[in-house]
């Protein structure tokens, strides 16, 4: 029974792997918006909530990548994104835990920046 579950999970992982790059693109867009909101918060003092929201969304993205890494570890695979050009045999592999760690650190920074600057404005 467990072998059948692993086979189904491996088939699902193989099917969705080409679309994982788009999830990382969403994380990059959210991170860019977070930078914009942190800068606007420093200038105007009113965008701390949106910076914190971008941080929370990045934490969800990080959790997703960590969960995918754990599932791959359970299946005996090493899930990663290839940022190189396969046609030229360039392989720049980024593991999912590395993507999750980056999103988590940036998300925590945005949450702290959003909360801290809103406290400073109120004081």
N, C-alpha and C positions, 0 to 999 in steps of 0.2 A: 504493500500500500504506500509506504513512504517513497519507494522508488518511482511509483507512478506520479506522486505529487511533485517530486523533484523534476521529473520529465516535463510535466505540464508547466511548472515554474520556469524551467529553462527555455521552453518554447515561447512562453510569454515574454521572457526577458529578451530573447533574440528578436521578437517581433517589435518591441517598443524601443529597442536600443537606437535605431536611427533618429528617433524623435527626441531623444534626451538632450541633444544640442539646443533645441528650442527652449527647453526648460532653463538651461544655463543662460540663454539669451534673455529670457524674462528676468532672471536674476540680475544680469548686467544692466538692463533698463531700469529696474527698481533701484539698483545701487546708484545709477546716474541721477535719477530723480531725487534720491536721498541726499546726494551731494548738493543739488540745487536747493532743496528745502533747508538744509543745514546752513548754507550760505545766506539764504533769504532770512532765516531765523536770526542769524548773527547781525544782519543789517536792520531788519524791521522789528525783530523780537516777537513775531506772531506766527511763525511757521513751525514751532517746536512740536506741535501735535502731529503734523504731517511727516516730519522727520522721524518721529517715533513710530508712526504707522508704517513707514517704509522699512524701518528696522524690524518691526514685528513680521512683516511679510517676508523679509530676508531670512528671519529665523525659521519660518515655515518652509522656505525653499531649502535651507540647510538641513532641516529635519527630514525632508524628502530625500535628499542625497545621502544622508546617513542611513536611512532605512533601506535605500537601494543598495548601498554598500554592504549592509548586514545581510540582505537577501542574497547578494552575490557571494558573500563569504560562506553562507549556509550551503549554497549550491556548488561551491568549489570553483567559482569563476572569479575573475578580477575585473569588475565593471569599470570602464574608463571611457573617456571621450578622446577621440583623435582630432587634434587641432591642426594636423599637418595635411598635406595633399597626398591622398592615396595613389593617385595616378603617377606621381613622381617618386613614390615609395618613401615619402616623408611621414614619419610617425612621431608625433608629439602627443604622448598619452598623458592625460590628466585623470587621476583616480577620483572616484566620486567622493571619497572622504576628504580629499583636498579641496574640492569644490564646496562641500558642506562646511568645512572649517573656515574657508575664506568668507562665505556668506554669513556664517555665524559671527565671526569677529566684526565684520563690517556692520551687521545688523545691531550688535550690542553697542558699537560706537555710536550709531545713529540714535538708538534709544537713549543712551546716556547724554548725548549732545542735545537731543530734543528736550529731555527732562531738566538738564542742568541750566540751559539757557532760559527756559521758561521760569525756573526758580529765580534766576538772576534778574529777569525783567520784573517779576512780582516784588522783589525786595526793595 
